[in-house]
Amino acid sequence: MSQEFTEQQLAIATAQTRFMAKVFSWMTLALIITGGISFLISGNIEIMNLIFSNSMVVIGLFIAQILSVGSLAIFVNKLSAAVATFIFVLYATLTGITLSTIFIVYTSASIASTFFITGATFGVMAVLGFVTGRDLSKLGSILMMALIGMVIASIANWFMKSETIYWITTYAGILIFTGLIAYDTQKIKGYAVISPDDEENYQKASIMGALSLYLDFINIFLLLLRLFGRRK
């Protein structure tokens, strides 16, 4: 009985490791797309002017981002794996376009150093979320409520222009997304119960997992950039 239980645990651990490797592969691809698009566009003044000199284009980009990520979150069960993958890649591309402005505002060296800090933070928390035996669901609920509060405060500060609120939401956001990395990793690990033979659902689950971690990474990167980014 003990040996059978051990073999069962090993099978589960192997399935979780295989699934998380697929999730992280998709997430890494999305980050490469986003970073590459951002860097290429930032180096072309004509394209930058074409995009960001027209407010309607900027608004259209943000709407397209919201629609793409929203369609994945809401309709993923009705979408094919191929369509879900396309939307995920599209979202990474759109994010790359909107983030291209950071190369104008901040020095390349500070962007690179902040990226590595973000990567190290992400790596530590992802490993923690993967290996911990503690249930992080309660922590996740608290973090989600805190995130809603932070978003509301950030929107309000869009009009108030308070530097104090700006920095409070910055530090709070860093703590929130750092915790969410561990929580999301543990949650996504549970998706490994889907059999690899069910290619459609397995692919869609890995895409949704990658999207969650991608959003955590991008958000904490942008918040850390407020702290460590050196303006030109």
ZAMARGU-4260 file (C-alpha; in steps of 0.2 Angstrom, whole numbers, plus 5000, padded with zeros to 4 digits):
<rodrens>
0) 5000/5000/5000 | 5014/5012/5005 | 5023/5008/4988 | 5008/5011/4978 | 5005/5027/4986
5) 5022/5033/4983 | 5021/5028/4965 | 5005/5038/4964 | 5013/5053/4972 | 5027/5051/4959
10) 5015/5050/4945 | 5006/5066/4951 | 5022/5075/4953 | 5028/5070/4936 | 5012/5076/4928
15) 5013/5093/4937 | 5031/5096/4932 | 5027/5092/4914 | 5012/5103/4914 | 5021/5118/4923
20) 5035/5116/4910 | 5023/5119/4896 | 5015/5134/4905 | 5032/5142/4908 | 5037/5139/4890
25) 5021/5148/4884 | 5024/5162/4896 | 5042/5164/4891 | 5037/5165/4873 | 5024/5178/4877
30) 5038/5188/4886 | 5050/5186/4871 | 5036/5192/4859 | 5032/5207/4871 | 5050/5212/4874
35) 5055/5210/4855 | 5040/5220/4849 | 5043/5234/4862 | 5061/5235/4857 | 5059/5235/4839
40) 5045/5248/4839 | 5054/5260/4851 | 5068/5261/4838 | 5057/5267/4824 | 5052/5285/4827
45) 5040/5285/4812 | 5030/5270/4819 | 5030/5277/4837 | 5023/5294/4830 | 5010/5284/4820
50) 5004/5275/4835 | 5006/5287/4850 | 5002/5303/4841 | 4984/5298/4838 | 4974/5296/4854
55) 4961/5285/4845 | 4975/5273/4840 | 4981/5272/4858 | 4963/5270/4865 | 4960/5256/4851
60) 4976/5247/4857 | 4970/5247/4875 | 4952/5241/4870 | 4960/5227/4859 | 4970/5222/4874
65) 4955/5221/4886 | 4944/5212/4873 | 4958/5199/4869 | 4962/5195/4887 | 4943/5196/4892
70) 4938/5184/4878 | 4951/5171/4884 | 4945/5173/4902 | 4927/5172/4898 | 4925/5161/4882
75) 4940/5149/4884 | 4929/5134/4886 | 4920/5138/4869 | 4936/5142/4860 | 4947/5129/4851
80) 4965/5127/4857 | 4972/5135/4841 | 4961/5151/4843 | 4965/5152/4862 | 4984/5151/4857
85) 4982/5164/4844 | 4973/5176/4855 | 4986/5174/4869 | 5000/5178/4856 | 4990/5193/4850
90) 4988/5199/4867 | 5007/5198/4870 | 5010/5207/4854 | 4998/5221/4858 | 5006/5223/4875
95) 5023/5224/4867 | 5016/5239/4857 | 5009/5248/4872 | 5025/5245/4882 | 5037/5252/4869
100) 5036/5269/4877 | 5046/5263/4892 | 5061/5263/4881 | 5058/5282/4878 | 5055/5286/4896
105) 5068/5275/4904 | 5086/5270/4900 | 5089/5253/4892 | 5101/5249/4906 | 5088/5252/4920
110) 5075/5242/4910 | 5087/5227/4909 | 5091/5228/4927 | 5073/5229/4932 | 5069/5215/4921
115) 5082/5204/4929 | 5076/5209/4947 | 5058/5204/4941 | 5064/5188/4934 | 5073/5183/4950
120) 5058/5188/4961 | 5047/5178/4950 | 5058/5163/4950 | 5059/5163/4969 | 5040/5165/4971
125) 5035/5153/4958 | 5046/5139/4965 | 5039/5143/4982 | 5021/5141/4975 | 5026/5125/4967
130) 5034/5116/4981 | 5025/5122/4996 | 5013/5111/5005 | 5003/5125/5012 | 4986/5129/5005
135) 4988/5147/4998 | 4969/5149/4993 | 4965/5160/5008 | 4980/5171/5004 | 4975/5172/4986
140) 4957/5178/4991 | 4965/5192/5002 | 4977/5197/4988 | 4963/5198/4975 | 4953/5209/4987
145) 4969/5220/4990 | 4972/5220/4971 | 4954/5227/4968 | 4957/5240/4981 | 4974/5245/4973
150) 4965/5247/4956 | 4952/5258/4963 | 4965/5269/4972 | 4975/5270/4956 | 4960/5275/4945
155) 4955/5288/4958 | 4973/5295/4958 | 4972/5297/4940 | 4962/5312/4944 | 4969/5317/4961
160) 4987/5316/4955 | 4993/5312/4973 | 5011/5307/4974 | 5008/5299/4991 | 4994/5288/4984
165) 5006/5284/4969 | 5019/5277/4980 | 5007/5268/4991 | 4999/5259/4977 | 5017/5256/4970
170) 5023/5247/4985 | 5006/5238/4988 | 5006/5232/4971 | 5023/5225/4972 | 5018/5215/4987
175) 5002/5210/4980 | 5009/5203/4963 | 5023/5195/4972 | 5011/5185/4983 | 5000/5182/4967
180) 5015/5173/4959 | 5015/5160/4972 | 4997/5158/4973 | 4994/5157/4954 | 5008/5144/4952
185) 5000/5133/4965 | 4983/5135/4958 | 4989/5132/4940 | 4998/5116/4946 | 4981/5109/4950
190) 4977/5110/4931 | 4989/5095/4929 | 4975/5083/4932 | 4969/5086/4914 | 4976/5072/4904
195) 4989/5076/4890 | 4979/5064/4879 | 4965/5077/4880 | 4976/5089/4869 | 4963/5103/4867
200) 4959/5106/4885 | 4977/5102/4890 | 4983/5116/4878 | 4970/5128/4883 | 4974/5125/4902
205) 4992/5128/4899 | 4988/5144/4889 | 4977/5151/4903 | 4990/5147/4916 | 5003/5156/4906
210) 4992/5171/4904 | 4990/5172/4923 | 5009/5171/4926 | 5012/5183/4912 | 5001/5196/4919
215) 5009/5194/4936 | 5026/5196/4928 | 5022/5211/4918 | 5013/5220/4932 | 5027/5218/4944
220) 5040/5223/4931 | 5031/5239/4928 | 5029/5243/4947 | 5047/5239/4950 | 5052/5250/4935
225) 5044/5265/4945 | 5057/5261/4958 | 5072/5256/4949 | 5070/5264/4932 | 5081/5279/4927
230) 5073/5292/4917 | 5082/5298/4901
</rodrens>
